[in-house]
Amino acid sequence: MKSPIRLTIYSLFVLFLTVACSNGEDASNIDNKKPPEQSDADEPDNTNIITLTEAMAEGIKTEVLSLTSLADKIQVPSQIKVNEQQLIRVGSNVTGRIVEVNVELGDSVDAGTTLAKLSSPELTTAQLAYLRAHSMTVLNERAAKRAKLLLDADVIGTAELQRREAELQVSRAELSAAKDQLRLLGVYENAVNDLVKRGQILPSVGISSPQSGTIIERNVVAGQVVQPSDQLFKVADLSTVWAVGDVPEHIASNVMAGQHVEIQVPALGNIVLDALIIYVSDTVNPQTRTVMVRTVVENQDRRLKPAMLASMRIIETPQEQLVIPESAVVRELNKDYVYLDRGNYTYLRVPVELGPEVGNLRPVISGLSVGQHIVIDGAFHIDSERKLDRKE
């Protein structure tokens, strides 16, 4: 009887040890088991968040982002030039020698003012031809009148009258041609009439200005022999001038005639002149890779001088876009940041990509959206507090 009892006790003891070992292993596994590690991506970046006290947040201003109509400005170098539509190049119509020069560089002249006088063999020949044609015309007019009287008196026939009238028509045509030749040589109507009255060859002819303006170039002196191809004077009306700009070819497609421009001339200080683009070149300058644009600027007071350097700001067509004031931007490591208002004096720094400044405003390319609250005044103060908080 003892053997079965001993066997039963031994079996129970082994079972007890087995259960005990199993429980111990489970407990050990529970104690050694660790919670899953949180990745760096799931951890909040507290370095960009700062919470201020109410006193520290005093003076900070925020606003809600919205779309604003903004016109970008393209700034290009430019130069003041003579308005070539108001520029006259004056020369001689005939080969000759200058006998007198009546104006100096910078003089103001009226239309018809005699700038210089010259004598010319060609002019002498033309005057002789005119006087000869005039005399023949007068003679043939008298002959035609006398022929009519003789025809009425049956002294001559009709054929003789017709011959004399034909001679009169030829002489009149020659007179007209000779007069036109004198005009081409610079002899005007009043001088032609004086030539007939005096019956003498004019010793010289005047070179006159076709328009009122200023003498901006003089290339002649007394005694000089000149040709019709020579440019003797330049007369310009400087009441308006051109401002000519050079636009880089990669942005030239944004520029068109009629756009508003602002022109600033460093020599005149901070004065800004308004104008409109009147011309955009159809070709690219192969040396500078730029496209020429031109405007007309009023210059009644003559402050603008040709060849002055200037700066031209071309204002593009306004577009609705997201913009922020320059005061909202803080920079760090050549990157732009702004602070979002999270409420309860808590602010979050976010990176943004911005366009060039336009009148103290920066167009937003990426990083912000309509409806967000941003700090527009006090961003530098917040950024300083954030940096101090990180050091602590």
C-alpha positions in Angstrom: 0.0 0.0 0.0 2.9 2.3 0.6 4.2 2.2 -3.0 1.0 3.7 -4.6 0.9 6.4 -1.9 4.5 7.3 -2.5 4.0 7.4 -6.2 1.0 9.7 -5.9 2.9 12.1 -3.6 5.9 12.2 -6.0 3.6 12.9 -9.0 2.0 15.8 -7.1 5.4 17.2 -6.2 6.6 17.1 -9.8 3.4 18.8 -11.0 3.8 21.6 -8.4 7.4 22.3 -9.5 6.4 22.4 -13.1 3.6 24.9 -12.5 5.9 27.0 -10.3 8.6 27.2 -13.0 6.1 28.1 -15.6 4.7 31.0 -13.6 8.2 32.3 -12.8 9.1 32.4 -16.5 5.9 34.3 -17.4 6.5 36.8 -14.6 10.1 37.2 -15.8 8.8 37.8 -19.4 6.3 40.4 -18.2 9.0 42.2 -16.1 11.5 42.3 -19.0 9.0 43.4 -21.7 9.5 47.1 -22.8 7.0 49.4 -24.5 7.7 50.1 -28.2 10.1 52.9 -28.9 8.7 56.1 -30.5 10.4 57.1 -33.7 12.0 60.5 -34.1 9.4 61.4 -36.7 6.6 60.9 -34.1 8.3 63.2 -31.5 7.0 66.8 -31.6 9.7 69.4 -32.5 9.5 71.6 -29.4 12.5 73.8 -30.6 10.1 75.7 -32.9 7.4 76.4 -30.3 7.6 79.1 -27.7 5.1 80.1 -25.0 5.3 83.6 -23.6 3.8 85.1 -20.6 1.0 87.7 -21.0 3.5 90.5 -20.2 6.0 89.3 -22.7 3.4 89.0 -25.4 2.3 92.6 -25.0 2.8 94.5 -28.2 2.8 91.5 -30.4 0.4 92.0 -33.4 -1.1 89.3 -35.6 -3.2 89.2 -38.6 -5.2 86.6 -40.7 -3.6 85.8 -44.1 -5.7 86.7 -47.1 -5.2 87.3 -50.8 -4.0 90.7 -51.8 -3.9 92.4 -55.2 -0.2 93.0 -55.8 1.8 94.2 -58.8 5.4 92.9 -59.0 8.1 95.4 -60.1 10.9 94.6 -62.6 13.9 96.8 -62.0 16.2 97.4 -64.9 19.0 99.8 -65.8 18.1 102.7 -68.1 19.4 105.9 -69.6 17.9 109.2 -70.6 18.1 109.9 -74.3 16.9 112.5 -76.8 13.4 112.0 -78.1 14.3 111.2 -81.7 10.8 112.0 -82.8 11.6 115.6 -81.8 15.2 115.6 -83.2 16.2 117.2 -86.5 19.6 116.7 -88.2 20.4 119.8 -90.3 22.8 119.9 -93.2 23.5 121.7 -96.5 21.5 120.8 -99.6 24.4 121.8 -101.8 28.2 121.5 -101.9 29.7 124.8 -100.8 31.8 126.8 -98.3 30.5 128.0 -95.0 30.9 131.8 -94.8 29.1 132.4 -91.5 27.9 130.4 -88.4 25.3 132.2 -86.3 24.6 129.8 -83.4 26.6 128.1 -80.6 26.1 124.7 -78.9 23.2 124.9 -76.4 21.5 127.9 -78.1 17.7 127.9 -78.3 16.4 128.5 -81.8 13.0 129.0 -83.4 11.8 127.4 -86.6 13.2 129.3 -89.5 16.3 130.6 -87.6 19.3 130.9 -89.9 22.0 128.7 -88.4 24.7 129.3 -90.9 25.3 130.7 -94.4 27.3 129.2 -97.3 28.3 130.1 -100.9 28.3 127.6 -103.7 29.0 127.6 -107.5 26.0 125.2 -107.8 23.8 127.8 -106.1 25.1 130.5 -108.5 24.2 128.3 -111.5 20.7 127.6 -110.2 20.1 131.3 -109.6 21.2 132.2 -113.1 18.9 129.5 -114.5 16.0 131.0 -112.5 16.7 134.6 -113.7 16.9 133.4 -117.3 13.7 131.5 -117.0 11.9 134.4 -115.4 13.1 136.8 -118.1 11.9 134.4 -120.9 8.6 134.0 -119.2 8.0 137.8 -119.0 9.1 138.2 -122.6 6.8 135.4 -123.9 3.9 136.8 -121.9 4.2 140.1 -123.7 4.6 138.3 -127.0 1.4 136.3 -126.4 -0.6 139.5 -125.5 0.7 141.3 -128.6 -0.2 138.3 -130.8 -3.8 138.4 -129.5 -4.0 142.1 -130.5 -2.6 141.4 -133.9 -5.0 138.5 -134.4 -7.9 140.7 -133.6 -6.6 143.2 -136.1 -6.2 140.5 -138.8 -2.5 141.2 -139.0 -1.5 137.6 -138.1 -3.1 134.2 -138.3 -4.2 131.8 -135.6 -1.2 129.6 -136.0 1.2 132.4 -135.0 -0.8 133.1 -131.8 -0.8 129.4 -130.9 3.0 129.2 -131.5 3.6 132.2 -129.1 1.3 130.7 -126.5 3.1 127.4 -126.7 6.4 129.2 -126.1 4.9 130.9 -123.1 3.8 127.5 -121.6 7.4 126.2 -122.1 9.0 129.2 -120.4 6.6 129.0 -117.5 7.4 125.3 -117.0 11.1 126.1 -117.1 10.6 128.9 -114.5 8.7 126.5 -112.2 11.5 123.9 -112.5 14.2 126.5 -111.8 12.3 127.7 -108.7 11.9 124.2 -107.4 15.7 123.7 -107.9 16.4 126.8 -105.7 14.1 125.5 -103.0 16.0 122.2 -103.0 19.2 124.1 -102.6 17.7 126.0 -99.6 16.6 129.2 -101.2 13.1 129.9 -99.8 10.2 131.9 -101.3 11.2 135.3 -99.8 14.8 134.9 -101.0 13.5 134.0 -104.5 11.3 137.1 -104.6 14.3 139.3 -103.6 16.4 137.7 -106.3 13.8 138.7 -108.9 13.4 142.3 -107.5 17.1 142.9 -107.3 18.0 141.0 -110.4 21.3 140.0 -108.8 22.8 136.7 -107.7 22.6 136.1 -104.0 26.2 135.7 -102.7 25.2 133.1 -100.1 22.2 131.1 -98.9 21.1 130.5 -95.3 20.9 127.1 -93.6 17.8 127.3 -91.5 16.4 125.2 -88.6 13.1 123.4 -89.6 11.9 123.3 -86.0 12.2 125.1 -82.6 14.6 123.5 -80.1 18.1 123.5 -78.7 21.3 123.1 -80.6 22.7 119.9 -79.1 25.4 119.3 -81.7 27.4 121.6 -84.0 30.0 120.2 -86.4 30.8 123.2 -88.6 33.0 126.3 -88.5 33.4 129.3 -90.9 35.5 128.5 -94.0 34.6 124.8 -93.9 33.7 123.1 -97.2 30.6 120.9 -96.7 28.8 118.3 -98.7 25.1 117.4 -98.7 25.9 114.3 -96.8 27.5 116.2 -93.9 25.6 116.6 -90.6 26.2 120.2 -89.5 23.8 120.6 -86.6 21.4 118.7 -84.4 18.3 120.5 -83.1 16.3 118.8 -80.5 13.1 119.7 -78.6 14.0 118.7 -75.1 10.6 119.3 -73.5 10.2 115.5 -73.6 12.9 112.9 -73.5 13.2 109.1 -73.8 14.0 106.8 -70.9 15.4 103.6 -72.5 15.7 100.5 -70.4 17.4 97.1 -71.0 15.2 94.1 -69.9 16.9 90.7 -69.5 15.6 88.4 -72.2 14.4 85.7 -69.7 11.8 88.1 -68.2 11.1 90.2 -71.4 7.9 88.3 -72.0 6.4 90.0 -68.9 6.8 93.4 -70.4 4.5 95.1 -73.0 3.6 98.5 -74.3 1.2 100.4 -72.1 2.7 99.2 -68.8 3.3 101.8 -66.1 6.9 102.5 -65.1 8.6 104.4 -62.4 11.9 106.1 -63.3 14.5 107.3 -60.8 17.5 109.3 -61.8 20.3 109.2 -59.1 21.5 112.6 -60.1 18.1 114.1 -59.2 17.9 112.4 -55.8 14.8 110.6 -54.7 12.4 112.1 -57.3 10.3 109.4 -59.0 9.0 110.1 -62.5 6.0 108.3 -63.9 5.6 107.1 -67.5 4.2 104.5 -69.8 6.1 102.1 -72.0 5.5 103.1 -75.6 7.8 100.6 -77.3 9.2 97.1 -76.7 11.9 95.9 -79.2 11.2 92.8 -81.3 14.9 91.8 -81.2 17.4 90.9 -78.5 20.8 92.7 -78.2 23.3 89.9 -78.9 26.0 91.5 -76.7 23.9 92.2 -73.6 21.1 89.6 -74.1 18.6 92.2 -73.3 15.5 93.7 -74.9 15.2 97.4 -75.2 12.1 99.2 -73.9 11.3 102.9 -74.3 9.2 105.5 -72.5 8.5 109.2 -73.0 9.1 111.5 -70.0 8.0 115.1 -69.6 10.9 117.5 -69.2 9.5 121.0 -69.3 12.0 122.2 -66.6 14.9 120.6 -68.5 16.1 118.7 -65.4 16.6 115.6 -67.4 19.7 115.6 -69.5 20.4 113.2 -72.4 23.0 110.4 -71.3 21.9 110.6 -67.6 21.9 107.2 -66.0 18.6 106.1 -64.5 16.8 103.1 -62.9 13.5 101.9 -64.4 10.9 99.9 -62.4 8.4 98.3 -64.6 5.1 97.5 -62.8 3.5 94.3 -63.9 -0.3 93.6 -64.1 -1.7 93.3 -60.5 -2.5 89.7 -59.4 -4.3 88.2 -56.4 -1.7 86.5 -54.3 -0.7 85.7 -50.7 1.6 88.3 -49.2 3.1 89.0 -45.8 4.8 92.2 -44.5 8.6 92.3 -44.3 8.3 92.8 -40.5 6.8 89.3 -40.2 10.0 87.6 -41.5 12.9 86.4 -39.4 16.0 84.9 -41.0 18.3 82.1 -39.7 21.0 80.3 -41.7 19.9 82.0 -44.9 16.3 80.8 -44.5 13.1 82.7 -44.0 10.7 81.9 -41.1 7.4 83.3 -39.7 5.6 82.7 -36.5 2.1 81.3 -36.4 -0.2 82.3 -33.5 -1.4 79.0 -31.8 -3.4 80.8 -29.1 -2.7 81.2 -25.4 0.5 83.1 -26.1 2.0 80.1 -27.9 3.8 80.7 -31.2 5.1 78.2 -33.8 8.0 79.0 -36.1 7.5 77.7 -39.7 9.8 77.9 -42.7 8.5 79.8 -45.8 9.6 80.4 -49.3 9.1 84.1 -50.3 9.5 86.2 -53.5 11.3 89.5 -53.8 10.1 92.4 -51.8 7.4 94.6 -53.4 6.7 97.8 -51.4 7.5 96.2 -48.0 5.5 93.1 -48.8 6.8 89.7 -49.6 4.8 87.3 -51.9 4.4 83.8 -50.4 5.6 81.0 -52.7 5.1 78.2 -50.2 4.8 77.5 -46.5 1.6 79.4 -45.6 -2.1 79.4 -46.6 -5.1 81.7 -46.5 -6.7 81.9 -43.0 -3.6 81.3 -40.9 -2.8 83.7 -38.1 0.8 85.1 -38.3 2.8 87.5 -36.2 3.3 90.7 -38.2 4.9 92.8 -35.4 7.1 91.4 -32.7 8.5 88.4 -34.6 12.1 89.3 -33.8 11.2 89.5 -30.1 9.5 86.1 -30.2 12.5 84.6 -32.0 14.9 86.0 -29.4 12.9 84.4 -26.6 12.8 81.1 -28.4 16.6 81.1 -28.7 17.0 81.9 -25.0 14.6 79.2 -24.1 16.6 76.6 -26.1 19.8 77.6 -24.3 18.2 77.0 -20.9 
